[in-house]
Amino acid sequence: MEGKVLIANRGEIAIRIMNACQDLGLEYVVVYTDADKDSEHVCLNKTEGVDQNAWRITSYTEPNDIFAVADHTGCTAIHPGYGFFSEDFRFARRTTIRDRQLTFIGPNWEVIRDLGDKINTKRVANQLGIPTIPGTDAPIYNEMEAEEIALGLLEEQQDHGIDDPSILIKAAAGGGGMGIEEVNDIKHFRRVYRQLQNYAKRQFGDGGVLIEQCLRDYNHLEVQLVCSQYNERIHFSSRNCTIQSTGRQKRVEAAPGFHSSCFDYEFDEQKVLDQIVKYSLKLADHVNYDNVGTWEWIVSRTGQPYLLEVNTRIQVENDISARISYLNGKQPNLIREQIRLGLGERIGFKQKDIVFKGASIELRIVAEDTKRGFAPWIGSITEFAFPQHDWSTVYSHVPFDRPYTIPSDFDPNLALALIWADSVDEAKQRAAQFIDETRIKGKDSSGGPIITNLDYLKDNLDRLLTF
């Protein structure tokens, strides 16, 4: 392949993109801020001299810096990784329509725009007969109309035997968990509605609200799709991301999404998994999706799936899906596939060529105090060592051969550990062994020892794929 890729991200995902570019024979450039100067994604490259391919910028979220480096180094494409600009349709559009056009490695900007709007995604899904969380698919501004919808949702839950029915009132223009209130008695609805509407006007400049049924007892599943610009669409099965921090950040993830060895489900788990894959492909076909993407679902204890949102990017946990997938007897690299397809290649294989077997687990190793609300820990790492097995791999930007100070500018994510096996039980046993064999030492500014979430990860392995 030909081309030169600017990697507009940091940490472990930058390293994984670097490796994928090398596999494809592509040149690449990385960027970094002062806070990241000791990160492995920088130290593995050249920060000066004629072969320089690591360039310092003021911020990962300053587009002018990104484009200046791309132009100066002669890059032909930009890979946004995840976070930052990965789901910013304005950045993707600018990348492709500027005077010196670049390839944005991701879906086309119109798709990012349309699916990035959760209200629009829900509306389109409903039109296609794809189940979404019961409630509105457009902002409501009228109090009487809102109350009528709320009453209908509460009564519907009672009719279905839900003991403690409740609804969520959400600021339509909100995000990140901001502007959400719960109501379980219609007598309190108007007061809460008015409070939230006033908040939404002040905070977001838009008083529109959404009203949805509040779901409590569910699992969070994802479907991994890989698509091309030639209307080719392949799925890489499902994964389960239910175990999350109090801030709804994923911590232990597994594939496949359900398995009968873990729990006595009230439903046919394979039928549900097939169903959410089918629905995901249906929406992808409808919008002409043309790169990697993740369809996020929640599934109730009774087996009812609801589409939550679409992530129009590569995800942190993409490799869980790859580790249960075999193409010509090998586990594929989905970041490598993403780059190929982003640069205009065809998929080159069919769904029937992929064989799914075994199970995989991802552990997100973070410097945090899980007993204090997952509070981040900041300090220096003095020892960082992981076991080496033919059934595991580690992705990390933290050096293994020298001390490393965790930058306070970002979340203190240390590593991703991937473990795979022939069964879920064996994968859980190997994950526990992996954690026991991991060695992470360090101290904070007061001399106190490093705090990580390793014990939390181990303690939650038995919760995988359960309700």
C-alpha positions as CSV (number, residue, x, y, z in Angstrom):
1,M,0.0,0.0,0.0
2,E,1.0,3.6,-0.5
3,G,0.5,6.6,1.7
4,K,1.7,8.3,4.9
5,V,-0.6,8.3,8.0
6,L,-0.7,11.0,10.7
7,I,-1.8,9.3,13.9
8,A,-3.8,12.0,15.7
9,N,-3.9,10.3,19.1
10,R,-1.8,9.1,22.0
11,G,-0.9,6.2,24.2
12,E,-1.6,2.6,23.5
13,I,-4.0,3.2,20.6
14,A,-1.2,5.3,18.9
15,I,1.2,2.4,19.2
16,R,-1.4,-0.1,17.9
17,I,-1.9,2.1,14.8
18,M,1.8,2.5,14.4
19,N,2.2,-1.3,14.3
20,A,-0.7,-1.7,11.9
21,C,0.9,0.9,9.6
22,Q,4.2,-1.0,9.7
23,D,2.4,-4.3,8.9
24,L,0.9,-2.6,5.8
25,G,4.2,-1.0,4.7
26,L,2.9,2.5,5.4
27,E,4.9,5.4,6.7
28,Y,3.4,7.3,9.7
29,V,3.8,10.3,11.9
30,V,2.9,10.7,15.5
31,V,2.1,13.8,17.6
32,Y,2.6,14.4,21.3
33,T,2.2,17.1,23.9
34,D,4.7,18.0,26.6
35,A,2.8,15.9,29.1
36,D,3.4,12.8,26.9
37,K,7.1,13.3,26.1
38,D,8.0,10.1,28.1
39,S,5.2,8.0,26.6
40,E,6.3,4.9,24.6
41,H,4.3,6.2,21.6
42,V,6.9,9.0,21.5
43,C,10.0,7.2,22.6
44,L,9.6,4.5,19.9
45,N,10.0,7.3,17.3
46,K,12.3,10.1,16.3
47,T,11.7,13.6,17.9
48,E,14.5,15.3,15.9
49,G,16.8,14.9,13.0
50,V,16.3,14.2,9.3
51,D,14.2,11.1,10.1
52,Q,11.9,12.9,12.6
53,N,8.4,11.4,12.7
54,A,7.3,12.5,16.2
55,W,6.1,16.1,16.4
56,R,5.2,18.2,19.5
57,I,1.9,20.0,19.5
58,T,0.1,22.1,22.0
59,S,-3.0,19.9,22.3
60,Y,-4.5,16.7,20.9
61,T,-7.7,18.7,20.4
62,E,-6.3,21.6,18.4
63,P,-7.1,20.8,14.7
64,N,-4.8,23.5,13.3
65,D,-1.8,21.8,15.0
66,I,-2.8,18.4,13.5
67,F,-3.2,19.8,10.0
68,A,0.0,21.8,10.2
69,V,2.0,18.7,11.1
70,A,0.2,16.7,8.4
71,D,1.1,19.3,5.7
72,H,4.7,19.8,6.9
73,T,5.4,16.0,6.8
74,G,3.6,15.2,3.6
75,C,1.0,12.9,5.2
76,T,-1.9,11.7,3.0
77,A,-4.2,10.4,5.6
78,I,-5.2,11.0,9.3
79,H,-6.1,8.2,11.7
80,P,-8.0,9.7,14.7
81,G,-7.9,6.6,16.9
82,Y,-10.7,6.8,19.5
83,G,-11.7,9.9,21.5
84,F,-10.5,13.3,20.5
85,F,-11.5,13.8,16.8
86,S,-12.6,10.3,16.0
87,E,-16.4,11.1,16.1
88,D,-16.1,14.8,15.2
89,F,-17.8,15.1,11.8
90,R,-16.6,18.7,11.4
91,F,-13.0,17.5,11.7
92,A,-13.6,14.6,9.3
93,R,-15.3,17.0,6.8
94,R,-12.5,19.5,7.0
95,T,-10.0,16.7,6.5
96,T,-11.5,15.8,3.2
97,I,-12.6,19.2,1.7
98,R,-9.6,21.4,2.6
99,D,-7.3,22.7,-0.2
100,R,-4.8,20.0,0.6
101,Q,-7.2,17.1,0.9
102,L,-6.4,14.2,3.2
103,T,-8.1,10.8,3.8
104,F,-9.9,10.5,7.1
105,I,-9.6,6.9,8.2
106,G,-13.1,6.3,9.5
107,P,-16.6,6.5,8.1
108,N,-17.5,9.4,5.8
109,W,-18.3,12.6,7.6
110,E,-22.1,12.5,6.7
111,V,-22.4,9.1,8.5
112,I,-20.5,10.4,11.5
113,R,-22.8,13.4,11.7
114,D,-26.0,11.4,11.3
115,L,-25.2,8.5,13.6
116,G,-23.5,10.8,16.1
117,D,-26.9,12.4,16.8
118,K,-28.5,9.9,19.2
119,I,-32.0,11.3,18.6
120,N,-31.6,10.9,14.8
121,T,-30.2,7.4,15.3
122,K,-33.2,6.4,17.4
123,R,-35.6,7.9,14.9
124,V,-34.0,6.0,12.0
125,A,-33.9,2.8,14.0
126,N,-37.6,3.1,14.8
127,Q,-38.4,3.6,11.1
128,L,-36.5,0.4,10.3
129,G,-38.3,-1.6,13.0
130,I,-35.1,-1.9,15.2
131,P,-36.0,-1.8,18.9
132,T,-34.9,1.2,20.9
133,I,-35.5,2.1,24.5
134,P,-39.3,2.9,24.9
135,G,-39.8,6.7,24.8
136,T,-39.5,9.7,22.6
137,D,-37.3,10.0,19.5
138,A,-37.6,13.8,19.2
139,P,-37.3,16.7,21.7
140,I,-40.5,17.6,23.6
141,Y,-41.1,21.2,24.6
142,N,-44.7,21.1,25.7
143,E,-45.4,20.2,29.4
144,M,-48.8,18.7,28.8
145,E,-47.5,16.5,26.0
146,A,-44.5,15.4,28.1
147,E,-46.7,14.5,31.1
148,E,-49.0,12.4,28.8
149,I,-46.0,10.5,27.4
150,A,-44.6,10.0,30.9
151,L,-47.8,8.6,32.3
152,G,-48.1,6.2,29.3
153,L,-44.6,4.8,29.9
154,L,-45.2,4.3,33.7
155,E,-48.5,2.5,33.0
156,E,-46.9,0.3,30.3
157,Q,-44.2,-0.8,32.8
158,Q,-46.9,-1.6,35.4
159,D,-48.8,-3.7,32.7
160,H,-45.6,-5.7,32.1
161,G,-45.3,-6.5,35.9
162,I,-42.3,-4.2,36.6
163,D,-42.4,-3.6,40.4
164,D,-40.8,-0.2,40.6
165,P,-41.6,1.6,37.3
166,S,-39.7,4.8,36.5
167,I,-38.8,7.1,33.7
168,L,-35.8,9.2,32.8
169,I,-36.2,12.9,31.7
170,K,-33.2,13.9,29.7
171,A,-32.0,17.2,28.3
172,A,-32.1,16.5,24.5
173,A,-29.0,18.7,23.9
174,G,-27.1,17.1,26.8
175,G,-24.5,14.5,26.9
176,G,-22.0,12.7,29.1
177,G,-24.6,12.0,31.8
178,M,-25.5,15.7,32.3
179,G,-29.1,16.7,32.5
180,I,-30.8,13.5,33.5
181,E,-33.5,13.1,36.2
182,E,-35.4,10.0,37.3
183,V,-39.2,10.1,38.1
184,N,-41.1,7.1,39.6
185,D,-44.4,8.9,40.5
186,I,-46.4,10.9,38.0
187,K,-47.3,13.4,40.8
188,H,-43.7,14.6,40.8
189,F,-43.3,14.8,37.0
190,R,-44.2,18.4,36.4
191,R,-41.9,19.8,39.1
192,V,-38.9,17.7,37.8
193,Y,-39.8,18.5,34.2
194,R,-39.7,22.2,34.8
195,Q,-36.5,22.1,36.8
196,L,-34.8,20.0,34.1
197,Q,-36.1,22.2,31.3
198,N,-34.8,25.4,33.0
199,Y,-31.4,23.6,33.5
200,A,-31.3,22.6,29.9
201,K,-32.0,26.2,28.7
202,R,-29.2,27.6,30.9
203,Q,-26.7,24.8,30.2
204,F,-27.3,24.0,26.6
205,G,-29.4,26.8,25.2
206,D,-32.2,24.3,24.3
207,G,-35.1,23.4,26.6
208,G,-36.1,20.3,24.7
209,V,-36.3,17.0,26.7
210,L,-36.5,13.3,25.9
211,I,-38.5,10.9,28.0
212,E,-37.5,7.3,28.2
213,Q,-38.3,4.2,30.3
214,C,-35.6,3.7,33.0
215,L,-34.0,0.3,32.5
216,R,-32.2,-1.2,35.5
217,D,-31.5,-5.0,35.1
218,Y,-29.7,-5.3,31.8
219,N,-26.4,-6.3,30.1
220,H,-24.5,-3.9,27.9
221,L,-23.5,-5.6,24.6
222,E,-21.7,-4.5,21.5
223,V,-21.7,-5.7,17.9
224,Q,-18.4,-5.1,15.9
225,L,-18.9,-4.3,12.2
226,V,-16.3,-3.9,9.5
227,C,-17.5,-2.3,6.3
228,S,-16.0,-1.0,3.1
229,Q,-16.7,1.7,0.5
230,Y,-18.1,-1.0,-1.8
231,N,-21.2,-1.9,0.2
232,E,-19.4,-4.8,1.9
233,R,-20.3,-5.4,5.5
234,I,-19.0,-8.1,7.8
235,H,-19.6,-8.6,11.5
236,F,-17.1,-9.9,14.1
237,S,-19.7,-11.2,16.6
238,S,-20.6,-9.6,19.9
239,R,-19.0,-8.6,23.2
240,N,-20.2,-7.8,26.7
241,C,-19.1,-4.6,28.4
242,T,-21.4,-4.6,31.4
243,I,-18.8,-4.3,34.2
244,Q,-18.1,-0.6,34.4
245,S,-16.9,2.0,36.9
246,T,-19.3,4.4,38.6
247,G,-18.6,6.8,35.8
248,R,-19.7,4.3,33.2
249,Q,-16.2,3.5,32.0
250,K,-15.7,-0.1,31.0
251,R,-13.3,-2.2,33.1
252,V,-13.8,-5.9,32.3
253,E,-15.1,-7.0,28.9
254,A,-15.6,-10.3,27.2
255,A,-16.6,-12.0,24.0
256,P,-19.0,-13.5,23.0
257,G,-21.7,-11.3,24.5
258,F,-23.5,-14.1,26.3
259,H,-22.7,-17.8,27.0
260,S,-24.8,-20.4,28.8
261,S,-21.9,-21.6,30.9
262,C,-22.0,-18.3,32.8
263,F,-25.7,-17.9,33.6
264,D,-29.0,-19.6,33.4
265,Y,-30.7,-17.1,31.0
266,E,-34.4,-16.7,30.7
267,F,-34.0,-16.5,26.9
268,D,-32.2,-18.3,24.0
269,E,-28.9,-16.4,24.2
270,Q,-27.7,-17.3,20.7
271,K,-31.0,-16.2,19.2
272,V,-30.6,-12.8,20.9
273,L,-27.0,-12.4,19.8
274,D,-28.0,-13.3,16.2
275,Q,-30.8,-10.8,16.4
276,I,-28.7,-7.8,17.5
277,V,-26.2,-8.7,14.7
278,K,-29.0,-8.7,12.2
279,Y,-30.4,-5.4,13.4
280,S,-26.9,-3.8,13.4
281,L,-26.2,-4.9,9.8
282,K,-29.7,-3.6,8.8
283,L,-28.9,-0.1,10.1
284,A,-25.4,-0.2,8.6
285,D,-26.9,-1.1,5.2
286,H,-29.5,1.7,5.4
287,V,-26.9,4.5,6.1
288,N,-24.2,3.0,3.7
289,Y,-21.8,2.6,6.6
290,D,-18.3,2.3,5.1
291,N,-15.6,1.6,7.8
292,V,-15.3,0.0,11.3
293,G,-18.0,0.8,13.8
294,T,-19.7,-0.5,17.0
295,W,-23.4,-0.9,17.5
296,E,-24.1,-0.6,21.3
297,W,-27.1,-2.5,22.8
298,I,-28.6,-3.1,26.1
299,V,-30.4,-6.4,26.7
300,S,-32.9,-6.9,29.5
301,R,-33.1,-10.0,31.8
302,T,-35.9,-11.3,29.6
303,G,-33.8,-11.1,26.5
304,Q,-35.3,-7.9,25.0
305,P,-32.6,-5.9,23.1
306,Y,-32.6,-2.2,22.7
307,L,-30.2,-0.2,20.4
308,L,-28.4,2.4,22.5
309,E,-26.1,4.2,20.1
310,V,-23.6,3.7,17.3
311,N,-19.9,4.5,17.8
312,T,-18.5,5.6,14.5
313,R,-14.8,4.7,15.3
314,I,-12.5,2.0,16.4
315,Q,-13.1,1.2,20.0
316,V,-10.7,0.4,22.8
317,E,-12.0,-3.1,23.1
318,N,-12.0,-4.0,19.4
319,D,-9.4,-6.7,20.0
320,I,-11.8,-8.8,22.2
321,S,-13.8,-9.5,19.0
322,A,-10.7,-10.3,17.0
323,R,-9.5,-12.8,19.6
324,I,-12.6,-15.1,19.1
325,S,-12.5,-14.7,15.3
326,Y,-10.4,-16.7,12.9
327,L,-9.7,-15.8,9.3
328,N,-7.6,-18.4,7.5
329,G,-6.8,-19.8,10.9
330,K,-5.5,-16.5,12.3
331,Q,-6.9,-13.9,14.6
332,P,-7.3,-10.7,12.5
333,N,-6.1,-7.2,13.4
334,L,-9.1,-5.0,13.1
335,I,-7.1,-1.7,13.2
336,R,-5.1,-3.0,10.2
337,E,-8.4,-3.8,8.5
338,Q,-9.7,-0.3,9.3
339,I,-6.7,1.4,7.7
340,R,-6.9,-0.8,4.6
341,L,-10.6,0.0,4.1
342,G,-10.1,3.7,5.0
343,L,-7.6,3.9,2.2
344,G,-10.0,2.5,-0.3
345,E,-9.4,-1.3,-0.4
346,R,-12.1,-4.0,-0.5
347,I,-12.6,-6.3,2.4
348,G,-11.4,-9.2,0.4
349,F,-13.2,-12.0,2.3
350,K,-16.8,-13.1,3.1
351,Q,-18.7,-13.6,6.3
352,K,-18.5,-17.4,5.8
353,D,-14.7,-17.1,5.9
354,I,-14.8,-16.1,9.5
355,V,-14.9,-18.8,12.2
356,F,-15.9,-17.8,15.7
357,K,-14.6,-20.0,18.6
358,G,-13.5,-19.7,22.2
359,A,-13.7,-16.7,24.4
360,S,-11.7,-13.6,25.2
361,I,-11.4,-11.1,28.1
362,E,-10.0,-7.6,28.2
363,L,-8.8,-6.1,31.5
364,R,-8.5,-2.3,31.6
365,I,-5.7,-1.8,34.1
366,V,-5.9,1.7,35.6
367,A,-4.2,3.6,38.4
368,E,-7.3,4.3,40.5
369,D,-8.9,3.7,43.9
370,T,-12.0,1.6,43.2
371,K,-13.0,1.9,46.9
372,R,-13.1,5.7,46.6
373,G,-15.4,6.0,43.6
374,F,-12.6,5.0,41.2
375,A,-10.6,8.2,42.1
376,P,-7.5,8.5,39.8
377,W,-4.1,7.9,41.4
378,I,-1.2,10.1,40.3
379,G,2.4,9.3,40.9
380,S,5.4,7.5,39.4
381,I,5.7,3.9,38.3
382,T,8.9,2.1,39.2
383,E,8.2,-1.4,38.2
384,F,5.8,-2.5,35.4
385,A,5.9,-6.1,34.4
386,F,3.4,-8.6,32.9
387,P,3.6,-12.3,32.3
388,Q,4.2,-13.6,28.8
389,H,1.9,-16.4,27.6
390,D,0.8,-17.6,24.2
391,W,-2.8,-16.8,25.2
392,S,-2.3,-13.2,26.3
393,T,-1.0,-9.8,25.0
394,V,-0.6,-6.4,26.5
395,Y,-1.1,-3.0,25.0
396,S,0.5,-0.1,26.9
397,H,2.3,3.2,26.4
398,V,4.0,2.8,29.8
399,P,7.7,2.0,29.5
400,F,8.8,-1.4,30.8
401,D,12.5,-0.5,31.3
402,R,12.5,2.8,33.1
403,P,10.5,4.8,35.7
404,Y,7.4,6.6,34.4
405,T,5.4,9.5,35.8
406,I,1.7,9.3,35.1
407,P,0.7,12.6,33.5
408,S,-2.2,14.4,35.3
409,D,-3.6,15.7,32.0
410,F,-5.3,12.4,31.1
411,D,-7.0,9.5,32.7
412,P,-4.5,7.2,34.4
413,N,-5.0,4.3,32.1
414,L,-1.9,2.0,32.3
415,A,-2.6,-1.0,30.0
416,L,-5.0,-3.3,28.3
417,A,-4.5,-7.0,28.8
418,L,-6.1,-9.4,26.4
419,I,-6.6,-13.0,27.4
420,W,-8.2,-15.8,25.2
421,A,-9.1,-19.5,25.6
422,D,-11.2,-22.3,24.3
423,S,-14.0,-21.5,26.8
424,V,-15.3,-18.7,29.0
425,D,-14.3,-20.6,32.2
426,E,-10.8,-21.2,31.0
427,A,-10.5,-17.5,29.9
428,K,-11.6,-16.4,33.4
429,Q,-9.0,-18.7,35.0
430,R,-6.3,-17.4,32.8
431,A,-7.3,-13.8,33.5
432,A,-7.1,-14.4,37.2
433,Q,-3.6,-16.1,36.8
434,F,-2.5,-13.1,34.6
435,I,-3.5,-10.6,37.3
436,D,-1.7,-12.6,40.0
437,E,1.5,-12.6,37.9
438,T,1.4,-8.9,37.1
439,R,3.8,-6.6,38.9
440,I,3.1,-2.9,39.2
441,K,5.0,-0.8,41.7
442,G,5.2,3.0,42.3
443,K,4.7,5.8,44.7
444,D,3.0,9.1,44.9
445,S,4.4,12.5,45.9
446,S,4.0,11.6,49.6
447,G,5.7,8.2,49.3
448,G,2.5,6.2,49.4
449,P,2.4,3.0,47.3
450,I,0.6,2.9,43.9
451,I,-3.1,2.1,43.8
452,T,-4.4,0.1,40.9
453,N,-7.7,-1.6,40.1
454,L,-6.1,-5.1,39.7
455,D,-8.0,-6.6,42.7
456,Y,-11.2,-5.1,41.4
457,L,-10.7,-6.7,38.0
458,K,-10.0,-10.1,39.5
459,D,-13.0,-9.8,41.9
460,N,-15.4,-9.1,39.0
461,L,-14.4,-11.9,36.7
462,D,-17.2,-14.2,37.9
463,R,-19.7,-11.5,37.1
464,L,-19.0,-11.7,33.4
465,L,-22.0,-12.4,31.2
466,T,-24.4,-12.6,34.1
467,F,-27.4,-10.6,35.3
